[in-house]
């Protein structure tokens, strides 16, 4: 933690001197507040986005600053919110995004997280902040440039690694329920604890999350997923009851049932292990989503029979279908990102089955065919899915996956199955046999594809043509002269 004499170090960027000068010109006080100050004190480096609060008009201060900056940068003004933004570029081409806002106090209506806003003091503005560690401010005023204003002992909370609300936690979370998600997200990202009273307040106010849009919830979920150890956040979401409201598909996986002495693993906590495993191997948020959702089909497909015990037949296929409904409900993108996650969930057991059996070329070709360019992502997911605590099994599974990976390389180099294109097109089949669009064309194309995937013929034109002619003859089709 920085000591009190070093706070001016946070303001070495020349832009702070320019802001201070502009504030004198328009006779207003101003302060850097929030994440920039927090991350400086945590020695996490300098953020490239800076929030400046003016005791007066934030828009007027932004205009005064822009007039003093080289090139007079363009200002984005948001009159309804009393804010303005601009981008400052220094001599080295480094840019900093500045947001200016007038100090304000807020009041809320029960049915909305959008506050009624009034002009306020710096104290009012710090009171409305979500957490003590985000209410820290550094003065940009000539009289006390660099002085820290810390009315809620935020520095102590940084030192003690505690997330705490400045005012009554129930009011803070009820007013803006998204703050509950933010508390858990900061705890996850910073490896902090949420103060016990605050944690209990989240549980009491959990139902208020229903007034928050899916887009905002997902934004916080993405940040939790992108943390070094995402399970910290998901355990807190589960503990407070938020997860059951947001992602009931996940909480449905929790618990271990026993019938006639036979049990299954707790698929909820297994899922969190998989997410933590994959977090150490990829920064792809959508692959992390695939890890989070890879087993969601297990709850609705779980069955017990005396012959085989617990089964989850078809959970991958159902899980892949459930992904789309989940994305729709949370207003997540329904484009290639959703299709990628769905595909990963549907294929999530395929490499595992391969790694347990003799690895045949045919099975590898089909895996490459179905996964396409995402085969590497699929293998990363499946390796993360190894959570056995038996060291011998763990070593064996990883060794087998290396064999599968090597086989994928060998088969792909030889057979070119990835992004498979039929050697013979439907149009050519129509021309050869003088056919109109018909079932026979699809039958021949499918037969050629299956022959290539099974290794009966190589993925080459002449071999495919000869195979097609033989199969067409059996179907009673003849080549037109």
Residue pairs with C-beta under 8 A, 6 or more apart in sequence:
1 41
1 42
1 43
1 155
1 158
1 159
2 9
2 10
2 40
2 41
2 43
4 148
7 138
7 146
7 147
7 148
8 145
8 146
9 40
10 32
10 36
10 37
10 40
10 46
10 138
10 146
11 17
11 32
11 138
11 140
11 145
11 146
13 46
13 90
13 96
14 90
15 50
15 69
15 88
15 90
15 96
15 98
16 32
16 140
18 65
18 68
18 69
19 30
19 52
19 61
19 65
19 98
19 140
20 30
20 140
20 141
20 142
20 145
21 68
22 61
22 64
22 65
22 67
22 68
23 29
23 30
23 54
23 61
23 64
23 140
23 141
24 142
25 64
26 56
26 60
26 61
26 64
28 54
28 55
28 56
28 57
28 60
28 61
29 54
29 55
29 56
29 122
29 139
29 141
30 52
30 53
30 54
30 55
30 61
30 140
30 141
31 52
31 53
31 122
31 137
31 138
31 139
31 140
31 141
31 149
32 50
32 51
32 52
32 137
32 138
32 140
33 51
33 52
33 53
33 125
33 126
33 129
33 135
33 136
33 137
33 138
34 51
34 129
34 134
34 135
34 136
35 47
35 49
35 51
35 134
36 46
36 47
36 49
36 50
36 51
37 136
37 137
37 138
37 148
38 133
38 134
38 136
38 154
38 158
39 45
39 46
39 47
40 46
41 136
41 155
41 158
42 158
42 190
48 95
48 96
48 97
49 96
49 97
49 98
49 99
50 96
50 97
50 98
50 99
51 99
51 101
52 58
52 61
52 98
52 99
52 100
52 101
52 140
53 100
53 101
53 102
53 103
53 122
53 125
53 137
54 60
54 61
54 100
54 101
54 102
54 103
55 102
55 103
55 121
55 122
56 102
56 103
57 82
57 102
58 82
58 83
58 84
58 100
58 101
58 102
59 77
59 79
59 82
59 83
59 84
59 100
59 102
61 84
61 100
62 75
62 77
62 84
62 85
62 86
62 98
62 100
63 75
63 84
65 86
65 98
65 100
66 72
66 73
66 74
66 75
66 86
69 86
69 88
71 89
73 86
73 87
73 88
73 89
74 86
75 84
75 85
75 86
76 84
76 85
76 86
77 83
77 84
78 84
78 85
81 101
81 117
82 101
82 102
82 104
82 117
83 99
83 100
83 101
83 102
84 99
84 100
85 97
85 98
85 99
85 100
86 97
86 98
87 95
87 96
87 97
87 98
88 95
88 96
88 97
88 98
89 95
89 96
90 96
102 119
103 119
103 120
103 121
103 122
103 124
103 125
104 117
104 118
104 119
104 120
104 124
104 125
104 128
105 117
105 118
105 119
105 120
105 121
105 124
105 125
105 127
105 128
106 115
106 116
106 117
106 118
106 128
106 175
107 115
107 116
107 118
108 114
108 115
108 116
108 174
108 175
108 176
109 116
111 211
112 211
113 175
113 176
113 177
113 178
113 211
113 212
115 128
115 175
115 176
122 137
122 149
123 151
126 135
126 137
126 149
126 151
126 152
126 166
127 135
127 166
127 167
129 135
129 166
130 165
130 172
130 176
130 179
130 182
130 183
131 154
131 157
131 163
131 164
131 165
131 166
131 179
131 182
131 183
131 186
132 152
132 153
132 154
132 157
132 164
132 165
132 166
133 154
133 157
133 158
133 163
133 164
133 186
134 154
135 150
135 151
135 152
135 154
135 166
136 148
136 149
136 150
136 154
136 155
137 148
137 149
137 150
138 146
138 147
138 148
138 149
139 145
139 146
139 147
139 148
139 149
148 155
151 166
152 164
152 166
157 163
157 164
161 190
161 191
161 192
161 193
162 192
162 193
162 194
162 195
163 183
163 186
163 187
163 192
163 193
163 194
163 195
163 198
164 194
164 195
164 198
165 172
165 173
165 179
165 183
165 195
165 198
165 201
166 172
169 195
169 197
169 198
169 200
169 201
169 202
170 201
170 204
170 205
172 179
172 201
173 179
173 180
173 201
173 202
173 205
173 208
174 205
174 208
177 205
177 208
177 209
177 211
177 212
178 209
178 212
178 216
178 217
178 220
180 202
180 205
180 206
180 208
180 209
180 240
180 242
181 209
181 212
181 216
181 217
181 220
181 221
181 242
182 220
183 194
183 198
183 202
184 194
184 202
184 220
184 224
184 233
184 236
184 237
184 240
184 242
185 220
185 223
185 224
185 227
185 233
186 192
187 193
187 194
187 232
187 233
187 236
188 224
188 227
188 229
188 230
188 232
188 233
188 236
189 223
189 224
189 227
191 229
191 232
194 202
194 236
199 236
199 239
199 240
202 240
202 242
203 239
203 240
203 241
206 240
206 241
206 242
206 245
207 245
209 217
209 242
209 245
209 246
210 245
213 331
214 329
214 330
214 331
214 332
215 331
217 246
217 330
218 330
218 331
218 332
221 246
222 285
224 230
224 233
224 234
224 237
225 275
225 279
225 285
225 288
225 289
225 292
226 283
226 285
226 288
227 233
227 279
228 279
229 276
229 279
230 272
230 275
230 276
230 279
230 288
230 292
231 272
231 273
231 275
231 276
234 243
234 250
234 272
234 275
234 292
235 272
237 243
237 246
237 247
238 244
238 251
238 254
238 268
243 250
243 251
244 251
246 330
247 326
249 293
249 296
249 299
249 322
249 326
250 268
250 271
250 292
250 293
250 296
251 268
252 296
252 299
252 300
253 266
253 267
253 268
253 271
253 295
253 296
253 298
253 299
254 266
254 267
254 268
254 269
255 266
255 268
256 263
256 264
256 265
256 266
257 263
257 264
257 302
257 304
257 310
259 304
259 310
260 306
262 304
262 309
262 310
263 310
264 302
264 309
264 310
267 295
267 298
267 299
270 295
270 387
271 291
271 292
271 294
271 295
273 387
274 291
274 294
274 295
274 384
274 385
274 387
275 288
275 291
275 292
275 384
277 291
277 383
277 384
277 385
277 386
277 387
278 287
278 288
278 291
278 380
278 381
278 384
279 288
281 380
281 383
281 384
282 288
282 377
282 380
284 377
286 337
286 340
286 341
287 344
287 377
287 380
287 381
289 341
290 340
290 341
290 344
290 345
290 348
290 377
290 381
291 381
291 384
291 385
293 319
293 322
293 323
293 326
293 341
293 345
294 319
294 344
294 345
294 348
294 381
294 385
295 315
295 319
295 348
296 319
296 322
296 323
296 326
296 345
297 312
297 314
297 315
297 316
297 317
297 318
297 319
297 320
297 321
297 322
297 345
298 312
298 315
298 319
300 315
300 318
301 311
301 312
301 313
301 314
301 315
301 318
302 310
302 311
302 312
303 310
303 311
303 312
303 313
304 310
304 311
305 311
316 345
316 346
316 347
316 348
316 349
317 346
319 345
319 346
319 348
320 342
320 343
320 345
320 346
321 342
323 338
323 341
323 342
323 345
324 334
324 338
324 342
326 332
327 333
327 334
327 338
327 341
328 334
332 338
340 374
340 377
343 371
343 374
344 374
344 377
344 378
344 381
347 367
347 370
347 371
347 378
348 378
348 381
348 382
348 385
349 382
350 367
350 370
350 371
350 378
350 382
351 367
351 378
351 379
351 382
351 401
351 404
352 382
352 385
354 363
354 364
354 367
354 404
355 382
355 397
355 400
355 401
355 403
355 404
356 400
357 363
359 400
359 403
359 404
359 407
361 407
361 411
361 415
361 455
362 453
362 454
362 455
364 404
364 407
364 408
364 411
365 411
365 415
365 417
365 452
365 453
365 454
365 455
366 453
367 375
367 378
367 408
368 375
368 408
368 411
368 412
368 417
368 418
369 417
369 418
369 420
369 453
371 378
372 418
372 419
373 418
373 419
375 408
375 418
379 401
379 404
379 405
379 408
382 401
383 398
383 401
386 394
386 397
386 398
386 401
388 394
388 397
411 417
412 418
415 452
415 455
415 458
415 459
416 459
417 452
417 453
417 459
420 449
420 452
420 459
422 445
422 448
422 449
422 464
423 448
423 452
423 459
423 460
423 461
423 463
423 464
423 465
424 445
424 448
424 461
424 464
424 465
424 468
426 441
426 442
426 445
429 435
429 441
429 444
429 445
429 468
430 436
430 437
430 441
432 479
432 480
433 440
433 472
433 477
433 478
433 479
433 480
434 480
435 441
435 477
440 475
440 477
443 475
444 468
444 471
444 472
444 475
447 467
447 468
447 471
448 457
448 464
448 467
448 468
448 471
451 457
451 464
451 467
452 458
452 459
452 464
456 467
457 463
457 464
457 466
457 467
469 479
472 478
472 479
